Amino acid sequence: MAFASPVIASASRAFGVAARVVLDFALPPQCLACSKPVIDSGGLCAGCWSVLQPIERPYCERLGTPFPADYGPGLLSPAAIANPPAYDRARAVARFDGSARELVHRLKYADGVHLARPLGGMMARAGAELLGPGAVILPVPLHRGRLWSRRFNQAALLAREATRLSGAELRTDLLLRVKPTRPQVGLTAAERAANLAGAFRLADGAAAALKSRRVVIVDDVLTTGATVDRLSRLVRRAGAESVDVLVFALVVKDG
């Protein structure tokens, strides 16, 4: 019976291929952003791909915001120098515009939980330098009221996929959102600070779990940065060695 295992494995692979062919025939693959038919599942159509704006070097090594030209390695943007964030580095897959905005909205507001796997995979590649064994990934927590109404935490879904692909450690139990907050977009700096005051705390035992660790905070979008900045301060006070931020999309202010 020594030959049984390879035969069974081969038959299993053949069955999987056949099943996928049948499924693709019955339910043709669709674009992740607009649902138009595409050749391969888990991808974007040509139109949506053309309006996705990936963020690649050259960019600010601190904020992850793209530069219009390559000014040399290791440069910081004027914003990072004038107002350094509490975290060390931020990385994102794309600008929060075009198809990236549509993907995030589908994930959060249209029960698009199936998008977490491909988007999290893109994040794992974009944030490869932040991840890897030894890093601990902390998704931005939702307040229990928001979690009850939405039924899932999109940051946790993305973090789970990034963890699976990177070998990092996922901890969803260390950061707590204990106060509901309103959206930060459109608020002044003072209003953002007041909105987030007392909103987060560390769970019991979190300090011991985070001491001397490389921490990566994960969310879907980085807008003003106030939320991840507040969380970064909490994590630093717990004794983390470093704190980075990884998101799918980054709001970039041109000009």
C-alpha positions in Angstrom: 0.0 0.0 0.0 3.0 2.3 -0.2 1.7 3.7 -3.5 -1.7 4.6 -2.1 -0.7 8.0 -0.7 0.7 9.5 -3.9 -2.2 8.1 -5.9 -4.7 9.5 -3.5 -2.9 12.9 -3.5 -2.9 12.9 -7.3 -6.6 12.0 -7.5 -7.3 14.8 -5.0 -5.5 17.4 -7.0 -7.3 16.3 -10.2 -10.6 16.5 -8.4 -9.8 19.9 -7.2 -8.9 21.1 -10.7 -12.1 19.6 -12.1 -14.2 21.1 -9.4 -12.7 24.6 -10.1 -13.5 24.2 -13.8 -17.1 23.3 -13.1 -17.4 26.2 -10.5 -15.9 28.7 -12.9 -18.3 27.6 -15.6 -21.3 27.9 -13.3 -20.1 31.0 -11.5 -17.6 32.9 -13.7 -14.8 34.7 -11.8 -15.7 38.3 -11.1 -13.6 41.5 -10.6 -13.1 42.1 -6.8 -14.1 45.8 -7.2 -16.9 46.0 -9.8 -18.0 42.3 -10.3 -17.4 42.3 -14.0 -16.3 38.9 -15.4 -12.5 38.3 -15.3 -10.3 35.4 -16.4 -8.9 34.5 -12.9 -10.7 34.7 -9.6 -9.3 37.0 -6.9 -8.2 39.7 -9.4 -9.3 43.0 -10.9 -10.6 43.7 -14.4 -8.5 45.9 -16.7 -10.7 49.0 -15.9 -10.4 48.7 -12.1 -6.7 47.8 -12.3 -6.1 51.0 -14.4 -7.5 53.2 -11.6 -5.7 51.4 -8.7 -2.8 53.5 -7.6 -0.3 51.3 -5.8 2.2 52.9 -3.4 5.7 51.9 -4.1 9.1 53.4 -3.5 10.1 56.2 -3.5 8.0 57.2 -0.5 8.5 58.7 3.0 10.1 56.0 5.1 8.1 57.2 8.1 4.6 57.9 6.8 4.6 55.8 3.7 3.3 58.6 1.5 4.6 58.6 -2.1 7.2 61.0 -3.4 6.8 62.5 -6.9 10.4 61.7 -7.7 13.2 59.6 -6.2 15.2 61.9 -3.9 17.4 59.1 -2.5 17.0 56.4 0.1 15.7 56.9 3.6 14.2 60.4 3.1 11.4 61.7 5.2 8.6 63.9 4.0 8.2 67.5 5.4 5.0 66.3 7.3 6.9 63.5 9.0 9.6 65.9 10.1 7.2 68.6 11.3 4.9 66.3 13.1 6.4 62.9 13.7 3.9 60.2 14.4 4.1 57.9 17.5 4.7 54.9 15.2 7.9 54.1 13.4 6.7 53.3 9.9 3.5 53.1 7.9 3.0 51.0 4.8 0.0 50.7 2.5 -0.9 48.8 -0.7 -2.5 51.8 -2.5 -3.9 55.3 -2.3 -7.4 55.5 -1.0 -8.9 56.3 -4.3 -10.5 54.7 -7.4 -10.8 50.9 -7.1 -9.0 50.8 -3.7 -11.8 52.9 -2.2 -14.4 50.6 -3.8 -12.7 47.5 -2.4 -12.6 49.0 1.1 -16.2 50.0 0.9 -17.3 46.6 -0.3 -15.4 44.9 2.5 -16.8 47.2 5.3 -20.3 48.1 4.2 -21.4 45.4 1.7 -20.6 42.2 3.7 -17.6 41.7 1.4 -15.8 39.4 3.9 -14.5 37.3 1.0 -12.3 40.3 0.1 -10.3 40.0 3.2 -8.2 37.2 1.8 -7.0 38.9 -1.4 -6.6 42.3 0.2 -4.8 40.9 3.2 -2.5 39.1 0.8 -1.6 42.4 -0.9 -1.0 43.9 2.5 1.4 41.1 3.4 3.4 41.8 0.3 3.4 45.6 0.8 4.4 45.3 4.5 6.9 42.4 4.2 9.6 44.5 5.8 7.4 45.0 8.9 6.2 41.4 9.3 7.8 38.0 9.6 8.4 35.7 12.6 8.8 37.7 15.8 6.3 40.4 14.9 3.0 40.6 16.7 0.0 41.9 14.7 -2.7 43.9 16.5 -5.8 44.8 14.5 -7.5 48.1 15.4 -10.4 47.1 17.6 -14.0 47.9 17.1 -16.3 49.0 20.0 -18.7 46.1 20.9 -21.7 48.1 19.6 -20.1 48.6 16.2 -19.0 45.0 16.1 -22.5 43.8 16.9 -24.0 45.9 14.1 -21.4 45.1 11.5 -20.9 41.5 12.7 -17.2 41.5 11.9 -14.1 43.6 12.4 -12.6 44.2 9.0 -9.2 45.0 10.5 -9.1 41.6 12.2 -10.0 39.8 9.0 -7.2 41.6 7.1 -4.8 41.0 10.0 -5.6 37.2 10.0 -4.6 36.9 6.4 -1.4 39.0 6.7 -0.5 36.8 9.7 -1.1 33.6 7.8 1.2 34.6 5.0 4.0 36.2 7.0 4.6 33.9 10.0 3.9 36.7 12.5 1.7 36.3 15.6 -1.9 37.6 15.6 -3.3 38.9 18.9 -6.9 40.2 18.8 -7.2 40.3 22.6 -4.7 42.9 23.6 -6.2 46.2 22.4 -9.7 47.2 23.6 -12.0 50.0 22.3 -14.0 50.8 25.4 -15.7 54.0 24.1 -17.7 54.4 20.9 -16.2 57.1 18.7 -17.5 59.0 15.6 -15.6 59.0 12.3 -12.5 61.1 12.4 -12.8 62.5 8.9 -13.6 66.2 8.9 -12.6 66.8 12.5 -10.0 69.3 13.6 -6.9 68.1 15.5 -8.5 69.1 18.8 -11.8 67.4 17.9 -10.0 64.2 16.9 -8.1 64.2 20.3 -11.3 64.7 22.2 -13.1 62.1 20.2 -10.4 59.5 21.0 -9.8 60.4 24.6 -10.4 57.3 26.7 -11.5 55.3 23.7 -8.8 52.6 24.0 -7.0 50.6 26.7 -4.8 47.6 26.9 -6.3 44.4 28.1 -5.1 42.8 31.3 -1.8 41.1 30.8 -1.1 43.0 27.5 2.0 44.7 28.8 3.7 41.4 29.4 2.7 40.1 26.0 4.0 43.2 24.2 7.2 43.9 26.1 10.2 44.0 23.8 8.1 42.9 20.8 8.0 44.2 17.3 4.3 45.4 16.9 2.4 45.9 13.7 -1.0 47.7 14.0 -3.3 46.7 11.1 -6.3 48.6 9.8 -8.1 48.9 6.5 -7.5 52.6 5.8 -5.1 55.2 7.3 -6.7 58.7 7.1 -5.7 61.3 9.6 -3.6 58.8 11.6 -5.0 59.8 14.9 -6.4 56.4 15.8 -3.2 54.4 15.1 -1.2 57.2 16.7 -3.2 56.8 19.9 -2.8 53.0 19.8 0.9 53.3 19.1 1.4 55.4 22.3 -0.4 52.7 24.3 1.7 50.0 22.9 5.0 51.9 23.4 4.1 52.5 27.0 3.6 48.7 27.3 7.3 48.3 26.4 7.1 47.4 22.7 10.5 47.5 20.9 9.0 49.1 17.8 5.5 50.0 16.5 4.6 50.0 12.8 1.4 50.4 10.9 0.1 48.4 7.9 -3.1 49.3 6.0 -4.6 48.4 2.7 -5.2 52.0 1.6 -3.7 55.4 2.6 -5.3 58.8 2.2 -2.7 60.9 0.3 -3.1 64.7 0.2 -1.5 65.9 -3.0 0.1 69.3 -3.2 
